[in-house]
Amino acid sequence: MKTFVFRKSSYSNAHEECVEVATNVPDTVAVRDSKDPEGRMLRFTPAAWAAFHAKLIK
């Protein structure tokens, strides 16, 4: 299994809402809380992530 490489989401702020996203593994978008990097991670298909993101920017 490949290792996810996370980056801080552009929707995060410096103090409270810190979400990290990894898109380096084919067919997977992984999301985690940057304040708890060893905690749970959510995984989405790229299509599901795109649909979710589209709802956020409306």
Secondary structure, DSSP 4 states (H G I P E B T S, - for coil): -PPP-EEE-TT--SSS--EEEE--STT-EEEEETT-TTS-EEEE-HHHHHHHHHHHT-
